[in-house]
Amino acid sequence: MRPLNFLLLLTAVFTSVVMYGQQTNTIPTVPKPIPITDAEKWIAISPILLFLLITCLVFFKLKKDKVSLKDLLLDKDANVQIEVEKTKQRVAFLSASTESQQAMKAADATAGNGEDPNASKPNTSVSRFLAFISGLVSVGLACVLTTFAIWNYFDVSNFPNLNNLVGVLLTLGIGVVPYAFNKITTAAK
């Protein structure tokens, strides 16, 4: 091959590459994303705001009525049973003879004023506390996921696939199991 022919072949190859490799003046239009408006932002975060508002109102009402969270978590069934037993003891004490009553009073005085330190402590329910916390977290998580889904819809016009979070929500439901078990066993007695 002669050098002149080789040079012409290289020129033709590079010319065709340059011609076909250049972009044309027609650029495909890509739709610009529409930014999220302020109204859409407020709509998207409204579940979280509603959850916080309701939580604050409930705690404010409880504080106004002087009800503590500790009072709400007490196991009232156990306290009622304790009061029933105390009433039965009082009735038995009053129906006893005078000598027996004096002997019981003397025995109580020597035993330490008749006060049982464990009896004055209210029965707190750990299972009720776990149910309360897991319920609060479940509702909060549901509000956050709803906010995310709404925001994503306004931003990308597509709801996200949240099917994989079913396990997480079911795991939070486990916190209610001990409370339900306690209530079922109490009802069965």
Residue pairs with C-beta under 8 A, 6 or more apart in sequence:
33 155
36 44
36 151
36 154
36 155
40 154
41 151
41 154
43 150
43 154
44 147
44 150
44 151
44 154
45 147
45 151
46 147
47 142
47 143
47 144
47 146
47 147
47 150
48 143
48 144
48 147
50 143
51 139
51 140
51 143
55 136
62 68
62 69
62 72
70 124
72 132
73 124
73 125
73 128
73 129
73 132
74 122
74 123
74 124
74 125
75 123
75 124
75 125
75 128
77 186
78 123
79 122
79 123
82 119
82 123
93 101
93 104
94 101
96 104
108 114
125 179
125 182
126 178
127 178
127 179
127 181
127 182
128 179
130 175
130 176
130 178
130 179
131 175
131 176
131 178
131 179
131 180
133 175
134 172
134 173
134 174
134 175
134 176
135 175
135 176
137 172
137 175
138 169
138 172
138 173
141 168
141 169
141 172
142 169
145 162
145 165
148 160
149 159
149 160
149 162
152 158
152 159
152 160
153 159
